[in-house]
């Protein structure tokens, strides 16, 4: 009988994308195991059809599916029903460690962040104030279990069907052969809201105008259904014609779009990590969060950030009073950095 292993990381999109590097290492170490990922509905779309996975376990809409007693009981029952031989958790909450213990998973591998993972049988001690990249943290959990993680990077591969839908949408919009994908949104998910992470629209418009002219590339603006007003506001500030795909594509179809683009521009958000993991040439604008923790990881990527004071607690303590005019990278500097990156 094949070993059954559960990987636990419900939220959010960027974290789930970064953790696919650890998934690759886990599959390589256990090629015949049945691998299941416990993931929330917000993020599950990036994992549909992933070749290293056998199944998804739906943890619902909450960022942490064990916060309330009723939710904890439901999650424990889901895990117990799976009869897993081992669980690998990237969740820092002691409630998750307790839920996996209560579900009687014999081998429990996880993060001991600030002493909150004592119920794991294999622990990776973590100082929450020490800046480490999230992808490296996830990989280090597996190394604590004796798994080799060398050469593993976040990887998402959209299907041919995703590619076909994306191409149909581009054709319907009359998009030219060379295009730049621009995502002005981000900073909002089930776990937090921090819209200060968004690069200012005026600045973003200036960068896009210059890049579009220099590269002869049409901007394609993207966003979720709730981002229509934001995308329209950016379009109004552009000096060049743009197309908009708002709420029109699935996560993997957006990944296919990014992969097909000449360049992807986005904020510190899950879609930017997704674009990079899908193989896009990607640029991330960063503000009140630390690139050592959350910057783009591997691939053909550029993370733009001016050194400034940021919280030692990571995104949980990110500055709500971030001042882009004072601390951020202005559009002229951003354009020059991007132009050098793409060889303009």
KOLMIDO-284342 format. One record per residue: residue number from 0; residue in one letter; chain; x, y, z of N, C-alpha, C in turn. Coordinates in steps of 0.2 Angstrom, whole numbers, plus 5000, padded with zeros to 4 digits. Layout:
BEGIN
NUM,A,A,X,Y,Z,X,Y,Z,X,Y,Z
...
***
This chain:
BEGIN
0,X,A,5004,4994,5000,5000,5000,5000,5004,5006,5000
1,X,A,5003,5011,4996,5007,5017,4995,5006,5022,5001
2,X,A,5011,5025,5003,5011,5030,5009,5007,5035,5007
3,X,A,5003,5038,5012,4998,5043,5011,5001,5049,5015
4,X,A,5002,5055,5011,5005,5061,5014,5001,5067,5013
5,X,A,5000,5071,5018,4996,5077,5018,5000,5083,5019
6,X,A,5000,5087,5014,5003,5094,5014,4998,5099,5016
7,X,A,5000,5103,5021,4995,5108,5024,4997,5115,5023
8,X,A,4994,5119,5019,4995,5126,5018,4989,5129,5015
9,X,A,4984,5131,5019,4977,5133,5016,4978,5140,5012
10,X,A,4982,5144,5014,4981,5151,5012,4988,5154,5012
11,X,A,4990,5159,5008,4986,5162,5002,4989,5160,4996
12,X,A,4987,5163,4990,4989,5161,4984,4997,5162,4983
13,X,A,5000,5167,4985,5007,5168,4985,5011,5163,4989
14,X,A,5009,5161,4995,5012,5156,4999,5011,5149,4996
15,X,A,5005,5148,4993,5004,5141,4990,5009,5141,4984
16,X,A,5009,5146,4980,5014,5145,4974,5021,5144,4977
17,X,A,5023,5148,4982,5030,5147,4984,5031,5140,4987
18,X,A,5026,5137,4990,5027,5130,4993,5027,5125,4987
19,X,A,5026,5126,4981,5026,5121,4976,5033,5119,4975
20,X,A,5038,5123,4977,5045,5121,4977,5046,5115,4982
21,X,A,5043,5115,4988,5043,5110,4993,5039,5104,4990
22,X,A,5034,5105,4987,5030,5100,4984,5034,5096,4979
23,X,A,5038,5099,4975,5042,5096,4970,5047,5091,4974
24,X,A,5050,5094,4980,5055,5090,4983,5052,5084,4987
25,X,A,5046,5085,4989,5042,5080,4993,5040,5074,4988
26,X,A,5038,5076,4982,5037,5071,4977,5043,5067,4974
27,X,A,5048,5071,4974,5055,5067,4972,5057,5062,4977
28,X,A,5056,5064,4983,5058,5060,4989,5053,5054,4990
29,X,A,5047,5055,4988,5042,5050,4989,5038,5049,4982
30,X,A,5041,5046,4977,5038,5045,4970,5032,5041,4970
31,X,A,5031,5037,4974,5025,5032,4974,5019,5034,4979
32,X,A,5021,5039,4983,5016,5041,4988,5010,5044,4986
33,X,A,5004,5044,4989,4998,5048,4988,4999,5054,4991
34,X,A,5000,5060,4987,5001,5066,4990,4994,5070,4990
35,X,A,4992,5073,4995,4986,5077,4996,4988,5084,4999
36,X,A,4985,5089,4996,4986,5096,4999,4980,5099,5002
37,X,A,4980,5100,5008,4975,5104,5011,4975,5111,5010
38,X,A,4970,5114,5006,4971,5120,5003,4964,5124,5004
39,X,A,4964,5130,5005,4957,5134,5005,4955,5136,4998
40,X,A,4949,5137,4997,4945,5139,4991,4948,5145,4987
41,X,A,4951,5149,4991,4954,5155,4988,4960,5154,4984
42,X,A,4964,5149,4986,4970,5147,4983,4970,5141,4979
43,X,A,4965,5137,4980,4965,5130,4977,4966,5130,4969
44,X,A,4964,5136,4966,4964,5136,4958,4971,5135,4956
45,X,A,4976,5137,4959,4983,5137,4957,4986,5130,4957
46,X,A,4982,5125,4960,4985,5118,4961,4981,5113,4957
47,X,A,4976,5116,4953,4972,5111,4949,4976,5108,4944
48,X,A,4976,5101,4944,4980,5098,4939,4987,5097,4940
49,X,A,4990,5099,4946,4997,5099,4947,5000,5092,4946
50,X,A,5005,5091,4942,5007,5084,4941,5010,5081,4947
51,X,A,5012,5085,4952,5015,5082,4958,5010,5080,4964
52,X,A,5003,5081,4962,4998,5080,4967,4993,5075,4965
53,X,A,4991,5071,4970,4985,5066,4968,4978,5069,4970
54,X,A,4978,5073,4975,4971,5076,4977,4972,5082,4981
55,X,A,4966,5086,4982,4966,5092,4986,4961,5090,4991
56,X,A,4962,5093,4997,4958,5093,5003,4955,5100,5004
57,X,A,4948,5101,5003,4945,5107,5003,4945,5110,5011
58,X,A,4948,5115,5013,4948,5117,5019,4943,5123,5020
59,X,A,4940,5125,5015,4934,5130,5015,4937,5137,5014
60,X,A,4933,5142,5016,4935,5149,5014,4940,5153,5019
61,X,A,4940,5150,5025,4944,5154,5030,4952,5153,5029
62,X,A,4956,5158,5030,4963,5157,5030,4966,5152,5034
63,X,A,4963,5151,5040,4965,5146,5045,4959,5142,5047
64,X,A,4959,5136,5044,4953,5132,5045,4952,5129,5052
65,X,A,4956,5131,5057,4956,5128,5064,4955,5133,5069
66,X,A,4953,5139,5067,4953,5145,5072,4947,5144,5077
67,X,A,4941,5142,5074,4935,5141,5078,4934,5134,5080
68,X,A,4932,5132,5086,4931,5125,5088,4927,5121,5083
69,X,A,4922,5123,5080,4918,5119,5075,4922,5118,5069
70,X,A,4926,5123,5067,4930,5122,5061,4936,5117,5062
71,X,A,4938,5117,5068,4944,5113,5070,4941,5106,5070
72,X,A,4935,5105,5073,4932,5098,5073,4931,5095,5066
73,X,A,4929,5100,5062,4928,5098,5055,4934,5096,5051
74,X,A,4940,5100,5052,4946,5099,5049,4949,5092,5052
75,X,A,4949,5091,5058,4951,5085,5061,4948,5079,5058
76,X,A,4941,5079,5057,4938,5074,5054,4940,5073,5047
77,X,A,4941,5078,5043,4943,5077,5037,4950,5074,5036
78,X,A,4955,5076,5041,4961,5073,5041,4961,5066,5043
79,X,A,4957,5064,5048,4957,5057,5051,4954,5053,5046
80,X,A,4949,5055,5042,4946,5051,5037,4951,5049,5031
81,X,A,4956,5053,5030,4961,5052,5025,4966,5047,5027
82,X,A,4966,5045,5033,4971,5040,5036,4978,5041,5033
83,X,A,4981,5047,5035,4987,5049,5032,4993,5046,5037
84,X,A,4998,5044,5033,5004,5041,5037,5008,5047,5040
85,X,A,5008,5053,5036,5012,5059,5038,5009,5065,5036
86,X,A,5010,5070,5039,5007,5077,5037,5013,5082,5038
87,X,A,5014,5086,5033,5019,5091,5033,5015,5098,5033
88,X,A,5016,5102,5038,5012,5108,5039,5017,5114,5039
89,X,A,5015,5119,5035,5018,5125,5034,5015,5131,5038
90,X,A,5010,5129,5042,5006,5134,5046,5009,5135,5052
91,X,A,5010,5141,5054,5013,5143,5060,5009,5142,5067
92,X,A,5002,5142,5066,4998,5142,5072,4998,5135,5076
93,X,A,4998,5136,5082,4998,5130,5087,4992,5126,5086
94,X,A,4986,5129,5084,4980,5126,5083,4981,5121,5077
95,X,A,4984,5122,5072,4985,5117,5067,4989,5111,5069
96,X,A,4994,5112,5073,4998,5107,5076,4994,5102,5080
97,X,A,4989,5106,5084,4985,5102,5089,4980,5098,5085
98,X,A,4977,5101,5079,4972,5097,5075,4975,5091,5072
99,X,A,4981,5091,5069,4985,5086,5066,4986,5080,5072
100,X,A,4988,5083,5078,4989,5078,5083,4982,5074,5085
101,X,A,4977,5078,5085,4970,5076,5087,4968,5071,5082
102,X,A,4970,5072,5076,4968,5067,5070,4972,5061,5070
103,X,A,4977,5061,5075,4981,5055,5075,4985,5053,5069
104,X,A,4988,5058,5066,4993,5057,5061,4999,5055,5064
105,X,A,5002,5050,5063,5008,5047,5067,5014,5051,5066
106,X,A,5016,5054,5060,5022,5058,5058,5019,5065,5056
107,X,A,5021,5070,5061,5019,5077,5060,5025,5081,5059
108,X,A,5026,5084,5053,5032,5088,5052,5029,5095,5051
109,X,A,5033,5100,5055,5030,5107,5054,5035,5112,5057
110,X,A,5032,5118,5057,5036,5124,5059,5035,5125,5067
111,X,A,5041,5126,5070,5040,5127,5077,5042,5135,5078
112,X,A,5038,5139,5076,5039,5146,5076,5037,5149,5082
113,X,A,5043,5152,5086,5042,5154,5092,5039,5150,5097
114,X,A,5040,5143,5096,5038,5138,5101,5031,5136,5100
115,X,A,5028,5137,5094,5021,5136,5093,5020,5129,5090
116,X,A,5025,5125,5089,5024,5119,5085,5027,5113,5089
117,X,A,5026,5113,5096,5028,5108,5100,5025,5101,5099
118,X,A,5019,5101,5096,5015,5095,5095,5017,5091,5088
119,X,A,5022,5094,5084,5025,5091,5079,5030,5086,5081
120,X,A,5030,5080,5077,5035,5075,5079,5042,5077,5076
121,X,A,5042,5080,5070,5048,5083,5067,5047,5090,5067
122,X,A,5052,5094,5070,5051,5101,5070,5056,5105,5067
123,X,A,5055,5110,5063,5060,5115,5061,5059,5121,5065
124,X,A,5064,5123,5070,5063,5129,5074,5064,5135,5070
125,X,A,5060,5140,5071,5060,5146,5067,5059,5152,5072
126,X,A,5064,5157,5071,5063,5163,5074,5059,5168,5070
127,X,A,5053,5170,5072,5049,5174,5068,5051,5181,5066
128,X,A,5056,5183,5070,5059,5190,5068,5065,5189,5064
129,X,A,5068,5184,5062,5073,5183,5058,5071,5183,5050
130,X,A,5073,5187,5046,5071,5187,5039,5073,5181,5035
131,X,A,5069,5177,5033,5070,5171,5029,5065,5171,5024
132,X,A,5066,5169,5018,5061,5169,5012,5057,5163,5014
133,X,A,5050,5165,5012,5045,5160,5014,5046,5153,5010
134,X,A,5049,5154,5004,5050,5147,5000,5056,5143,5003
135,X,A,5061,5147,5006,5066,5144,5009,5064,5140,5016
136,X,A,5059,5144,5019,5057,5141,5026,5053,5134,5024
137,X,A,5049,5134,5019,5045,5128,5017,5050,5123,5016
138,X,A,5055,5124,5012,5060,5119,5010,5064,5117,5016
139,X,A,5065,5121,5021,5069,5119,5027,5065,5114,5031
140,X,A,5058,5115,5031,5054,5110,5035,5055,5103,5032
141,X,A,5056,5102,5026,5057,5096,5023,5064,5093,5024
142,X,A,5069,5098,5024,5076,5096,5026,5076,5093,5033
143,X,A,5072,5096,5038,5072,5094,5044,5069,5087,5045
144,X,A,5066,5084,5040,5063,5078,5039,5068,5073,5035
145,X,A,5074,5076,5033,5079,5072,5030,5078,5072,5022
146,X,A,5074,5076,5019,5073,5076,5012,5077,5081,5009
147,X,A,5080,5079,5003,5085,5084,4999,5080,5088,4995
148,X,A,5082,5095,4996,5077,5100,4992,5081,5103,4987
149,X,A,5087,5101,4985,5092,5104,4980,5088,5105,4973
150,X,A,5089,5111,4971,5086,5113,4964,5079,5114,4963
151,X,A,5075,5114,4969,5068,5114,4969,5066,5121,4969
152,X,A,5062,5124,4964,5059,5130,4964,5052,5130,4963
153,X,A,5048,5136,4964,5041,5136,4963,5039,5135,4956
154,X,A,5035,5130,4954,5033,5129,4947,5026,5127,4947
155,X,A,5023,5131,4942,5016,5130,4940,5015,5129,4933
156,X,A,5012,5124,4930,5011,5124,4923,5004,5124,4921
157,X,A,5002,5129,4918,4995,5129,4915,4994,5124,4910
158,X,A,4988,5121,4909,4987,5116,4904,4986,5119,4897
159,X,A,4985,5115,4892,4984,5117,4885,4977,5120,4885
160,X,A,4972,5118,4889,4966,5121,4889,4966,5128,4892
161,X,A,4970,5129,4897,4970,5135,4900,4973,5140,4895
162,X,A,4978,5138,4891,4981,5142,4886,4976,5144,4880
163,X,A,4972,5139,4878,4967,5140,4873,4962,5145,4875
164,X,A,4960,5145,4881,4955,5150,4884,4958,5157,4884
165,X,A,4964,5157,4886,4968,5164,4887,4968,5167,4880
166,X,A,4970,5163,4875,4971,5165,4868,4965,5168,4865
167,X,A,4959,5164,4867,4953,5167,4864,4951,5173,4867
168,X,A,4952,5174,4874,4951,5181,4877,4955,5186,4874
169,X,A,4962,5185,4872,4966,5190,4869,4963,5192,4862
170,X,A,4962,5187,4859,4959,5188,4852,4953,5192,4852
171,X,A,4948,5191,4857,4942,5195,4857,4944,5202,4859
172,X,A,4949,5203,4863,4951,5210,4864,4955,5213,4859
173,X,A,4957,5210,4854,4961,5212,4848,4968,5214,4851
174,X,A,4971,5210,4855,4978,5212,4858,4983,5210,4853
175,X,A,4988,5214,4852,4994,5213,4848,4998,5208,4850
176,X,A,5003,5206,4845,5007,5200,4847,5011,5201,4853
177,X,A,5014,5207,4854,5018,5208,4860,5014,5213,4865
178,X,A,5014,5210,4871,5010,5214,4876,5013,5213,4883
179,X,A,5011,5218,4887,5013,5218,4894,5007,5217,4899
180,X,A,5008,5212,4903,5002,5211,4908,5004,5216,4914
181,X,A,4999,5219,4916,4999,5224,4922,4994,5222,4927
182,X,A,4996,5221,4933,4991,5220,4938,4992,5225,4943
183,X,A,4987,5230,4944,4988,5235,4949,4985,5234,4956
184,X,A,4982,5228,4956,4979,5226,4963,4983,5222,4967
185,X,A,4980,5219,4972,4984,5215,4977,4983,5218,4984
186,X,A,4986,5214,4989,4985,5216,4996,4979,5215,4999
187,X,A,4975,5210,4997,4968,5209,5000,4967,5201,4999
188,X,A,4966,5197,5004,4965,5190,5004,4962,5188,5010
189,X,A,4960,5182,5011,4956,5180,5017,4960,5181,5024
190,X,A,4967,5181,5023,4971,5182,5029,4973,5189,5031
191,X,A,4972,5194,5026,4974,5200,5028,4972,5205,5023
192,X,A,4972,5212,5024,4971,5217,5020,4976,5222,5021
193,X,A,4980,5223,5016,4985,5228,5016,4986,5231,5009
194,X,A,4982,5236,5007,4982,5239,5001,4988,5244,5000
195,X,A,4991,5245,5006,4997,5249,5005,5003,5246,5001
196,X,A,5002,5240,5000,5007,5236,4996,5006,5238,4988
197,X,A,5001,5241,4986,5000,5243,4979,5004,5249,4977
198,X,A,5008,5248,4972,5012,5254,4969,5007,5259,4967
199,X,A,5008,5265,4968,5004,5271,4966,5002,5271,4959
200,X,A,4995,5272,4958,4993,5271,4951,4996,5276,4946
201,X,A,4997,5283,4948,5001,5288,4944,5008,5285,4942
202,X,A,5011,5283,4947,5018,5280,4946,5018,5274,4941
203,X,A,5013,5270,4942,5013,5264,4938,5011,5266,4931
204,X,A,5006,5270,4930,5005,5273,4923,5011,5276,4920
205,X,A,5015,5279,4923,5021,5282,4920,5026,5277,4918
206,X,A,5027,5272,4922,5031,5266,4920,5028,5262,4914
207,X,A,5022,5261,4914,5019,5257,4909,5019,5261,4902
208,X,A,5018,5267,4902,5018,5272,4896,5025,5271,4893
209,X,A,5030,5272,4897,5037,5272,4894,5039,5265,4892
210,X,A,5037,5260,4896,5039,5253,4893,5035,5251,4887
211,X,A,5029,5253,4887,5025,5251,4881,5027,5255,4874
212,X,A,5029,5261,4875,5032,5265,4870,5039,5262,4867
213,X,A,5043,5261,4872,5050,5258,4871,5050,5251,4868
214,X,A,5045,5247,4870,5045,5240,4868,5040,5239,4862
215,X,A,5036,5244,4861,5030,5243,4856,5026,5237,4858
216,X,A,5024,5238,4864,5020,5232,4867,5013,5235,4870
217,X,A,5008,5232,4869,5001,5234,4872,5000,5232,4879
218,X,A,4998,5236,4883,4996,5234,4890,4990,5230,4890
219,X,A,4990,5225,4894,4984,5221,4896,4983,5221,4903
220,X,A,4978,5225,4905,4977,5226,4913,4972,5220,4915
221,X,A,4974,5217,4921,4971,5212,4924,4969,5213,4931
222,X,A,4964,5210,4934,4962,5210,4940,4956,5205,4942
223,X,A,4954,5205,4948,4948,5201,4950,4942,5204,4949
224,X,A,4936,5201,4950,4930,5205,4949,4929,5211,4953
225,X,A,4932,5211,4959,4931,5217,4963,4936,5223,4961
226,X,A,4940,5221,4956,4946,5226,4954,4944,5230,4948
227,X,A,4938,5230,4946,4936,5233,4940,4937,5241,4940
228,X,A,4935,5244,4946,4936,5251,4946,4943,5253,4946
229,X,A,4947,5249,4950,4955,5251,4950,4958,5250,4943
230,X,A,4956,5245,4939,4959,5244,4933,4956,5249,4928
231,X,A,4950,5251,4928,4948,5257,4924,4951,5263,4926
232,X,A,4953,5264,4932,4956,5271,4934,4963,5270,4931
233,X,A,4967,5265,4931,4973,5264,4928,4973,5265,4921
234,X,A,4968,5262,4917,4967,5263,4910,4966,5271,4908
235,X,A,4963,5274,4912,4962,5281,4911,4968,5285,4912
236,X,A,4973,5283,4915,4979,5287,4916,4984,5285,4911
237,X,A,4983,5280,4907,4988,5278,4902,4987,5282,4895
238,X,A,4993,5283,4892,4993,5287,4886,4993,5283,4880
239,X,A,4992,5276,4881,4992,5271,4876,4986,5267,4876
240,X,A,4983,5265,4871,4977,5260,4871,4979,5254,4875
241,X,A,4974,5252,4879,4975,5245,4883,4969,5241,4883
242,X,A,4970,5235,4884,4965,5230,4885,4964,5228,4892
243,X,A,4958,5226,4894,4957,5224,4901,4954,5217,4901
244,X,A,4956,5213,4906,4953,5206,4907,4952,5206,4915
245,X,A,4946,5208,4917,4945,5208,4924,4940,5203,4925
246,X,A,4942,5198,4930,4937,5193,4931,4936,5188,4926
247,X,A,4940,5188,4920,4938,5184,4914,4942,5178,4914
248,X,A,4947,5177,4918,4951,5171,4917,4952,5168,4924
249,X,A,4953,5161,4924,4955,5158,4930,4962,5159,4932
250,X,A,4964,5157,4938,4971,5158,4941,4976,5155,4936
251,X,A,4975,5149,4934,4979,5146,4929,4979,5149,4922
252,X,A,4973,5151,4920,4973,5155,4914,4977,5162,4914
253,X,A,4977,5165,4920,4981,5171,4921,4988,5169,4921
254,X,A,4990,5163,4924,4997,5161,4923,4999,5160,4916
255,X,A,4994,5157,4912,4996,5156,4905,4997,5163,4901
256,X,A,4993,5168,4903,4993,5174,4900,5000,5178,4902
257,X,A,5002,5177,4908,5008,5180,4910,5014,5177,4907
258,X,A,5014,5170,4906,5019,5166,4902,5020,5168,4895
259,X,A,5014,5170,4892,5014,5172,4885,5016,5179,4884
260,X,A,5016,5183,4889,5017,5190,4889,5025,5192,4887
261,X,A,5026,5198,4885,5033,5200,4885,5036,5202,4891
262,X,A,5031,5204,4896,5033,5206,4903,5027,5206,4907
263,X,A,5028,5205,4913,5023,5205,4918,5025,5210,4924
264,X,A,5020,5215,4925,5021,5220,4931,5016,5219,4936
265,X,A,5018,5218,4942,5013,5217,4948,5016,5219,4954
266,X,A,5012,5220,4959,5013,5221,4966,5016,5215,4970
267,X,A,5017,5216,4976,5018,5211,4981,5012,5207,4982
268,X,A,5010,5202,4978,5004,5199,4978,5005,5192,4975
269,X,A,5000,5188,4976,5000,5181,4974,5001,5180,4967
270,X,A,4997,5184,4963,4997,5183,4956,5004,5185,4953
271,X,A,5008,5189,4956,5015,5190,4954,5019,5184,4955
272,X,A,5018,5181,4961,5022,5175,4962,5020,5169,4957
273,X,A,5013,5169,4955,5011,5164,4951,5014,5166,4944
274,X,A,5014,5172,4942,5017,5173,4935,5024,5171,4934
275,X,A,5028,5172,4940,5035,5170,4940,5035,5162,4939
276,X,A,5031,5159,4943,5031,5152,4944,5029,5148,4937
277,X,A,5025,5152,4933,5023,5150,4927,5028,5151,4921
278,X,A,5033,5154,4923,5039,5155,4918,5039,5162,4915
279,X,A,5035,5167,4917,5034,5173,4915,5041,5177,4917
280,X,A,5043,5182,4912,5047,5187,4915,5044,5192,4919
281,X,A,5045,5192,4925,5041,5196,4930,5044,5201,4934
282,X,A,5041,5207,4935,5043,5212,4940,5038,5213,4945
283,X,A,5041,5213,4951,5037,5215,4957,5039,5221,4960
284,X,A,5034,5226,4961,5035,5232,4965,5033,5230,4973
285,X,A,5038,5232,4977,5038,5230,4984,5038,5237,4988
286,X,A,5034,5237,4993,5033,5243,4998,5035,5241,5005
287,X,A,5029,5240,5009,5030,5240,5016,5032,5233,5018
288,X,A,5034,5228,5014,5035,5221,5016,5043,5220,5014
289,X,A,5046,5215,5017,5053,5214,5016,5054,5209,5010
290,X,A,5058,5211,5005,5059,5207,4999,5063,5200,5001
291,X,A,5067,5201,5007,5070,5195,5009,5065,5189,5011
292,X,A,5059,5191,5013,5054,5187,5015,5049,5185,5009
293,X,A,5048,5190,5005,5042,5189,5001,5044,5191,4993
294,X,A,5050,5193,4992,5051,5194,4985,5051,5189,4980
295,X,A,5051,5190,4974,5051,5184,4969,5057,5180,4970
296,X,A,5055,5173,4969,5060,5168,4971,5062,5164,4964
297,X,A,5068,5165,4962,5070,5161,4956,5067,5164,4950
298,X,A,5068,5160,4944,5065,5162,4938,5068,5169,4935
299,X,A,5065,5171,4929,5067,5177,4926,5064,5183,4929
300,X,A,5066,5185,4935,5062,5190,4939,5066,5196,4941
301,X,A,5063,5201,4943,5066,5207,4946,5061,5209,4952
302,X,A,5064,5210,4958,5060,5213,4963,5063,5220,4964
303,X,A,5058,5225,4964,5060,5232,4965,5058,5235,4972
304,X,A,5063,5237,4975,5062,5239,4982,5068,5244,4984
305,X,A,5066,5249,4987,5071,5254,4990,5072,5252,4998
306,X,A,5078,5251,5000,5078,5249,5007,5075,5254,5012
307,X,A,5071,5252,5016,5067,5256,5021,5065,5252,5027
308,X,A,5064,5255,5032,5062,5251,5038,5056,5247,5037
309,X,A,5056,5241,5039,5050,5237,5038,5050,5232,5045
310,X,A,5044,5230,5046,5043,5226,5052,5047,5220,5052
311,X,A,5050,5218,5058,5053,5212,5059,5048,5206,5060
312,X,A,5042,5207,5060,5037,5202,5061,5034,5200,5054
313,X,A,5037,5202,5049,5035,5200,5042,5028,5204,5040
314,X,A,5024,5201,5036,5018,5204,5034,5013,5205,5039
315,X,A,5013,5201,5045,5009,5202,5050,5010,5209,5054
316,X,A,5016,5211,5053,5017,5218,5056,5019,5223,5052
317,X,A,5017,5222,5045,5019,5227,5040,5016,5234,5042
318,X,A,5020,5239,5040,5018,5246,5041,5011,5248,5037
319,X,A,5006,5250,5041,5000,5252,5038,5001,5260,5036
320,X,A,5006,5263,5039,5007,5270,5037,5013,5271,5032
321,X,A,5014,5266,5028,5019,5266,5023,5018,5272,5018
322,X,A,5023,5276,5017,5023,5282,5013,5027,5281,5007
323,X,A,5023,5280,5001,5027,5278,4995,5031,5284,4993
324,X,A,5028,5290,4993,5032,5296,4991,5039,5297,4995
325,X,A,5039,5295,5001,5045,5295,5005,5049,5289,5005
326,X,A,5046,5283,5004,5050,5277,5005,5050,5273,4998
327,X,A,5046,5274,4994,5045,5270,4988,5050,5272,4982
328,X,A,5051,5267,4977,5055,5268,4972,5051,5272,4966
329,X,A,5053,5279,4965,5049,5283,4960,5049,5280,4953
330,X,A,5045,5282,4949,5044,5279,4942,5050,5280,4938
331,X,A,5054,5285,4938,5059,5286,4934,5065,5280,4935
332,X,A,5066,5279,4942,5071,5274,4944,5068,5267,4942
333,X,A,5062,5266,4944,5059,5260,4942,5059,5258,4935
334,X,A,5058,5263,4930,5058,5262,4923,5066,5260,4921
335,X,A,5070,5264,4924,5077,5262,4922,5079,5255,4924
336,X,A,5077,5253,4930,5079,5247,4932,5076,5241,4928
337,X,A,5069,5242,4926,5066,5237,4922,5069,5237,4915
338,X,A,5070,5243,4912,5073,5244,4906,5080,5240,4905
339,X,A,5084,5240,4910,5090,5237,4911,5089,5229,4911
340,X,A,5084,5227,4915,5082,5220,4916,5080,5217,4910
341,X,A,5076,5220,4905,5074,5217,4899,5078,5219,4893
342,X,A,5083,5223,4894,5088,5225,4889,5085,5230,4884
343,X,A,5082,5235,4886,5079,5240,4882,5085,5245,4881
***
